[in-house]
Amino acid sequence: MRNYEELTVWQKAHRMVLEVYRVTKDFPDDERFGLVSQLRRSAASIPANIAEGCGRNGDRNFTRFLSIAAGSASETQYHLFLAHDLKLIKQKEYMELDRQIKEIKQMLYGFMKKLKP
């Protein structure tokens, strides 16, 4: 069993989620149950799945949860893109969050590759 809090990818994903929450708090009220909810949920799913995978037995199960986290990262990346196109996120914030998501995805894929036999 691994300690997820020690994993750099989990730490980066957690910080990114905190940033997503900060950025989305100023979204219009009519997006509260739409894009805000979707974006926060998909972002939080990344470190949550890493943490859940750490609690499972074996590299195969862990890899499966890392894959789910990578899928959530792609979903988050799209929601950020949409929020940017809708002018809900400033260019600078979008570019930084997009950079973070790409880095997290790269780390997840590298981790999965390392764990496969």
N, C-alpha and C positions, 0 to 999 in steps of 0.2 A: 504494500500500500504506500502510495506517494503522498507527500504533503504538498498540496496544490499551491499554498502560499509561498513556497520556495521557488516555484517555476516562474521564470522571467516572462514567459508568454502569458501566464495568468495575471501577473502583476501589470503588464502593459494593457491587457484586455480590461482589467478592473479600472485602471486610470481612464481608459477610453470611455467606459460606461459613465463614469462620473462626469466627464466632459460632455457626453451626449445629454445627460440630465441637465447640466448647466445651460447648454445651448437651447434645448427645447422648452425650458421654462418660460421663455418669452414668445413662444409660438402663439398665434391667435387662438382664442377660446374654441372656435369652431373646428380646430384641429386636435383638440384635447383627446377625443375618443377615436380619432383617425390616425393621422400620421405620427403624432406624439406617442400614442400608445404602441403603435407598430414598431417605431424606431427604438423606443426604450426597451420593449420586450425582446426584439431581435438582438440588440446590443448586449443586454444583460444575459441572454442565453449563451453568449460566447464563454465568459468566465464560469458560468454555472455548469456548462457541460464539461469544461476542463476539470472543475472540481468534482463533479460526479464521476467522471472517468477515473480520477485518482482514487476514488473509493471502491472501485471495482477490482476484481482479481484478474491478473494477467494482462499482458501487453495487447492481446487481441481485443479485449473489451475496452481497454483504454484507447486504443486506436479508433475504435468505433465512435467513442464520444468526442475524440479530437476531430473526426470527420464531421460530426454533427455541428461542432463548434465552428468549423470552417464554413459549413453551409449557412449558419447564422451570420457569420462575418460577411459573406456575399450578400445576404439579404439586407444587412445593415448598410453595406456599401451602396446598394441601390436606393434604399430609403433616404440616405444622405444626399445622393445625386438628385432625387426627386425634390427634396426640401430645398436644395440649392437652386434647381430650375424654377421652383415656385417662389424664389426670392425670400425664403424663410431663414436661410443661413447665409451669412456674409461669405464672400469669396475666400477670405483669409481663414476663417473657421472651417469652411468646407475643405480647403486644401490640406489643412493640418489633420483633420479627422480622416480624410481619405488616405493620407500618408500613413497614419497610425493603423488603419484597417489593413492596408496592403502589407505593412510590416507584420502584423499579427497573422494574417493569412500565410505569409511566407514562412513564418516560424512554425505554424501548425503543420503545414505540408512537410517541412523539414523534419519535424518531430515524428510525424507518421512514417515517413520514409525510414528514419532511424530505427523505429520499433518493428518494422516488417522484417520477417525472417529472410 
